[in-house]
Amino acid sequence: PAVSVITHIDHDHHEFLGDDLAGIAGEKAGIIKKDCPVVSGPQDDIAQRVIENEATRQAAPLTIFGQDFSCYVESGRMIFQDDDGLLDLPLPKMRGYHQIENAGLALAALRQLSHVTLSHSAIAEGIEQAEWPARCQRLDADRLPWAARPSILPEVWLDGGHNANAAMVLAQAIGALEEKVSRPLYLILGMMGNKDVDAFLTPFQTMAKAVIALPIPNNENAAHPDEIERIARAKGFPSFSANTLTDALTRVLDIQKAADQTDAPRILICGSLYLAGDVLAQTHTPLP
């Protein structure tokens, strides 16, 4: 590789990587190659030490977020800064502060490539246009399979994040939406059986009005909706199960009606990329 990139490391894929963060970081650091530049995103101290040790062992020049470069928001713009100077750029098209960090990480990686020269306008265009399905993606509510079309269409978001760290940054992104326009939030949640439902739900405890558990179609390794419902209820969420996306959407509208809520709700469909793929297929949403 011309450059190796390591994004934020967190607990995930325990069946393959184990439960120890240092061990997980060791597996991730396997991407570091001899004499090849490596760029690291924001890391916990434990993971950072593992990356630094492996980079030293491989004689790989290491560039670290927060030490060798930074990326932040100022006056509605994305500011990237490293030893070569400062770039004033537009905000990423993709939502969430974590996408600021991701864009900065990508730019830091490009700056390691001496044979690549990009103009400021090309960098700005890339940041403005980059998109990826099921990453805090707003869906066209008209495309959703409503049993009966509501008079006021809800605001619907889709995200494939499935671990605690993903839930945290997703909750931050939804919180930013809430600050702009307040709406009652409902989670439609489907997850694989090897994921930590409890940890995923924690960041939403003060945000979501209810959790509707959903199966992931044609996937025998998915968590059963009854189990998701049980965990959500134990964490204090009003919780329900649904058999299909249509059933889940209907449940949200029923809860709204029972609570005499007239505001259009904000619905977040989340917990699995498998679920996200099924939702995109059902809504015939074109990929970028």
KAHU-V315933 format. One record per run of one state. SS is the DSSP state (@ for helix, = for strand, . for the rest). FROM is the first residue (numbers start at 1). LEN is the number of residues. If there is no record, write none. Layout:
ss & from & len
SS & FROM & LEN
SS & FROM & LEN
//
This chain:
ss & from & len
. & 1 & 3
= & 4 & 3
. & 7 & 7
@ & 14 & 4
. & 18 & 3
@ & 21 & 11
. & 32 & 6
= & 38 & 3
. & 41 & 4
@ & 45 & 13
. & 58 & 4
= & 62 & 4
. & 66 & 3
= & 69 & 6
. & 75 & 2
= & 77 & 6
. & 83 & 2
= & 85 & 5
. & 90 & 7
@ & 97 & 14
. & 111 & 9
@ & 120 & 10
. & 130 & 7
= & 137 & 2
. & 139 & 2
@ & 141 & 3
. & 144 & 11
= & 155 & 4
. & 159 & 5
@ & 164 & 17
. & 181 & 4
= & 185 & 5
. & 190 & 2
= & 192 & 1
. & 193 & 4
@ & 197 & 6
. & 203 & 5
= & 208 & 7
. & 215 & 7
= & 222 & 1
. & 223 & 2
@ & 225 & 10
. & 235 & 3
= & 238 & 5
. & 243 & 2
@ & 245 & 14
. & 259 & 7
= & 266 & 5
. & 271 & 2
@ & 273 & 10
. & 283 & 6
//
